[in-house]
């Protein structure tokens, strides 16, 4: 998922908070052929849960 898709799905305000989430540290991203960064949806979902104050089980964080 590219960042523009994250902003579209969650809204810019929440996406900006997600960007600062500790769940976004140390994630593995890939570079697409068009030069955009692809972020794993699982990591996006964990950042969303973190921002919203939802519990994250240790097994969810790889």
N, C-alpha and C positions, 0 to 999 in steps of 0.2 A: 504494500500500500504506500503510495507516495504521499508526501505531506499535504499536498493540496486536497487529496481525498480525505485525509484525517480532518482537515478544517471543514470540509463540506459535510462530513458525517456528524461531527461532534460540535461544530461551531468554532469560530476563531477564539473566543474567550476561553473555552474549555481546552482547546488544542494548545493554546499558549501555556496554560497551567500544566498540561500533560508533558510539554517539552521540557519543563523544569523538574519533572517528577524523578525521584531516585530510580524508578523502574526503567527509565530510558538510559541509564548509565550502563555502559558495558555491553550493549546489545550488538548483535551482528547484523549488519545491513549489506545489501548487495547493490551494485551499480547496474542499472538497466542499459540496454543498447542506446536509448535516447538520452543517456547521461543523467537521468534522474535517479535519486536514491530510493531504493525499495526497502521499506521497513516491515518486518514480519508482523502480521496482524495480531499474533499472540502477545507481542511486546506492547503494541498499541492498546490492547484490551487491559493488560496489567497496569499500564500508566493511567488509563481511565479509572480503573478500580481504585488506584492509589489516590488520585485527585478527588474522587467522590467519597473517600473514606470507607470504602468497602474492604472487608478482610481479604487478604491474599494468603492462601495456604503455601507453606514452604515448597511443596512439590510443584506448584505452578511456576515458580521462578527457576529456570534452568540455568 
